[in-house]
Amino acid sequence: MNIMGVDEAIKKLEVSNQGLKVILENLDEQLSDLRSDSRLEGLVDDLENLFYAYLKTWVKNNSEIIDILKKEKK
């Protein structure tokens, strides 16, 4: 991969991480409608925990790939 391609990949991953972090910060708010549905009582907390873990893992993996790409660039 050429340097320009690496730079583009890094930028896309950084933008992705920014978006994922916004979702993480607002996860509770985004699930508030589900939380108000009595049929889903107890399930929303599990769902929130699952989403949180998934999104944190996604950010972590993106960050690791960014680090690898930056090292490759040198």
N, C-alpha and C positions, 0 to 999 in steps of 0.2 A: 504494500500500500504506500502510495507516495505521501509526502509530508502534507500536502493540501488535503488529501483524503483523511489523514489522521487528525488534522486540525478540525475538519468538519465533523468527524465522528465524535471527537471530544466535546465539541460545542453542542451537538445534539444530545449527548448523554448528560451534559451539565444542565441543559434546558429541561430535559426529562426529569432530572432530579429536583429542579426548582418546582416543577409542577406537582411532582409526587409529594414534596414537603408541604405545599399548600393544601393538598388533599388531606395529608396527615393532620395538619393543624386544625382543619375544619371537619374532621371525620365525625365527631360527636354531633355537630350541627347538621351534617348531611344525613345522619341517621335518625334525626329527631322525629320525622314523620312516621317512620317505622316504629319508633319507641312508643308512640302514642296509640298504636294499634294493639288492643288488648289480646288479640289472637296470637300476637308474636311475643307476648310477655316472656321474658327470660331468654329468648332466642337472640334478641338484638345485642345483648352484651357479648354473647359468644361470637356473633357475626362481627361486631366491632373489633374484638380481640383478634379474630382471624384476619380481617382487612388490615389492621394495624401491623400485625406480624408480616403479612405478605408485602405490604408497601415498604416497611423498614428493610426487608430482605432485598427488595428490588432496588432501593436507594443504595444499599450496601454493595450489591453486585455491580451496579452502574459505577459507583465510586472506585471499586477495585479495577474495573476495566479501564476507567479514565487513568488511573495510576499506571497501569501496564502500558497503555498507549503513550503516555507522556515519557515513560522510560525508553520505549522503543524509538521515540522521536529523537532522543539524544544521540 
